[in-house]
């Protein structure tokens, strides 16, 4: 029996979203930019999806721009904002635990004239708003901080950053990678003070290959692609309408409060069980989002345990799927020892997981401790 516990890497597409994708590919298949009736029908479906995503973000439909996923949305937000704002300053404040699509993009800007300040977490994985206050100044043109860390589940103080930017009289635009928070926590763009926010479809039971960028009304950023009028020229190119429609359907299906309660119950169950296993150390903060739990099994490398569990049809990850096995910069930023970082595993839930999945994981970990350590 399969026990899939890697939902922060990707989720199974919901039947409703899959059916919507199929209908769009075989029935409502016209180009949404076409001016005849079939094209208008396609555009109407696209706008329904846009409204669905806007509603989930407490935003306006015209503030939503479709992309190919969270990575492109993050690239567009960071590069587009930095290139527009560079005449007003050259400082970017971000964190040392960002997803690689922000981390590497900011690194690129640092190699091209921008000053980058990386805010580090404490040893428990949490961040203090005071660290951002000290870093942000009148030369800061962009602040980019993820809402939920994809490896530890830590919740960052994003909602305090707008006030800090204003207090420091900074011209900075505020961006947040909300991929791991979208449809898991209530997100209200205006009250959070965000100018830009990135979300992705395949983390919430929509297909891979679709995401969106929220751009607050009145905010301008520069495009990074050129060649068409789609998405108000900010993200040109024929929209992937089947994926967009599937994305909209998955968002409509999401029951935020009910699903959170499931994750909370499962997260507590796993934490309580792990506390009784010698040699296991939890790396996620106590106040992390319950969907994600990062822990280390002392003495067993992550990759070894991961494959050992996979042979038993228990599927977890050793960190961000985008890192493909490279050492975690997130755990390093927390100051975790090399041994614990090298043995870290990430479990991530969705509403379809059960205690039986966790029991299978725990059985696999215990068996691994008995057999793999002896083989070293």
Secondary structure, DSSP 8 states (H G I E B T S, - for coil): --EE-BTTT-----HHHHHHHHHHHHTS-S-TT--SHHHHHHHHHHHHHHHHHHHHTT--GGGEEEESSHHHHHHHHHHHHHHHHTTT--EEEEETT--HHHHHHHHHHHTTT-EEEEE---TTS---HHHHHHH--TTEEEEE--SB-TTT--B--GGGHHHHHHHTT---EEEEE-TTTTTTS---HHHHT-SEEEEESTTTTS-SS-EEEEE-TT-----S--S--GGGGTS-S---HHHHHHHHHHHHH--HHHHHHHHHHHHHHHHHHHTTSTTEEE-S-TTS-TTEEEEEETTS-HHHHHHHHHTTTEE-BSS-GGGTT---HHHHHTT--HHHHHTEEEEE--TT--HHHHHHHHHHHHHHHHHHHHH-
